[in-house]
Amino acid sequence: MRYIFKFPDIGEGLDEGTIAEWYVQKGQQVEMGEPLVKMETDKVVTDIPSPRDGIVAALYGRVGETIHVGSPLVEFDLPGIDGADAVSEVQKPVFEPVNEEGAGVVGTLEVADNSAYLPPTDEVAPTPTAEKPLPRRALATPVARAMARELGVNIDLVSGTGPAGRVMKEDIENYVKRESSGHYPPYQTAASTAATLNTASAGGGRAAAGTVVPPASEAFEIRPLSQIRKTIARNMIRSKQNAAHMTVFDEVEVSELIRIRYKYKEAFEKEGIRLSYLPFILKATALALKQHPVLNAELDLDNNRMILKKHYNIGIAVDTDDGLVVPVIRQVDEMTIRALATAVNTIAEKARRRDISMEDMKDGTFTITNFGSIGGQFAVPVINYPQSGILGIGRMVQKPVVKDNQVVPGTVLPLSLSVDHRIVDGGEVTRFLNKIMEYLGDPVSLIIG
């Protein structure tokens, strides 16, 4: 009996994915739950497990190809199962269907319906892309695979310098440099366009004698959008089109915060915990949200209501090689500074390794973006819609400040708070930001609170 497993809906509204790596080959025996393929979606890289015991009959798609939810992914031979008994005898799927409204991402994979069971025949399905067993693919990091796809590099030709011969980002860069030294870059360029423009300028549609046609790579290059970049583009437009953005700027003197962090930094490091300023900012924001719940809300215009959330799950915008991701720390108001420091270190590292799951990025109620760690004092952060606000943290700067009617040296932290003005009025925005600054100016209250 033949069975076609279709690319499942893994939640969060994702409708397509890119094949990052095949774990199986045609003719291979697999067990239920065994990983079949690594898929790169808009937000994460995830393994898709086998829904059955069986023999791989065909693979649909090669590494780097994008497929849509519901499209054939793997075709199986199911030994010992006849067409009449397919529905009754076949094993249950690894993941049972669940109610979408209450479901998270993990554990909601759908398997193909009963019509995917096909009688034994030589024409059971469309001709798959890979008729022959696929060669073993090179080991590579997700970042390296993404770069190889964007540059049009066959990653199987690249020698890896990482552990166990794994191809790293640097290996792709070095490969492109070597190949480009005597040839045009391997990725797609507008060579024909550049040539046409140069020959046309010479007149007559032909290049005049002595005309030098510059390489297209000197003019521009064409790179396909990655899944994560397409998601960022959609979300930014969605936010700007739906939310009435308003941004308030202020700065807080943080000399005491610097002193407190310095006091505990060494003790934390002995426990293997890196203590940054972000845990203090997270705690201050969560406590301020509890006192100003409209900043922890979202608008439901379809039902003419506002939803004020009683959990304080704060997302942290993390800059990665592949783009911006926003992992979420849950119940921040209930966590200690030590616990928050540990969570920040863990979740940020997972995000940079592209090892973060979609479960890590769901249920956020407010967002913090720390662009000051790279540079810049103020910005206009874009709201992570449908949330009502996002707090931008700028780079600390030293400047004169007034204390007790005296001008003294100080260190200030710039803050940029963007809100949805449909939900939040200006007075509430200012009071919320003042409360955050009050906590940051008195960080001891965050430790004992």
Secondary structure, DSSP 8 states (H G I E B T S, - for coil): -EEEEE----STT--EEEEEEE---TT-EE-TT-EEEEEE-SS-EEEEE-SSSEEEEEE---TT-EEETTSEEEEEE-TT--GGGHHHHS---SS----TTT--STT------GGGEE-S-TTSS---SB-S-------B-HHHHHHHHHHT--GGGS---SGGG-B-HHHHHHHHHHHHTTS--SS---HHHHHHHHHHHHSTTS--TT-----GGGT-------HHHHHHHHHHHHHHHHS-EEEEEEEEE-HHHHHHHHHHHHHHHHTT----SHHHHHHHHHHHHHHSGGGGEEEEGGGTEEEE-SS--EEEEEEETTEEE--EE--GGG--HHHHHHHHHHHHHHHHTT---GGGGSS--EEEE-GGGTS-S-------TTSSEEEEE---EEEEEEETTEEEEEEEEEEEEEEETTT--HHHHHHHHHHHHHHHHSTHHHHH-
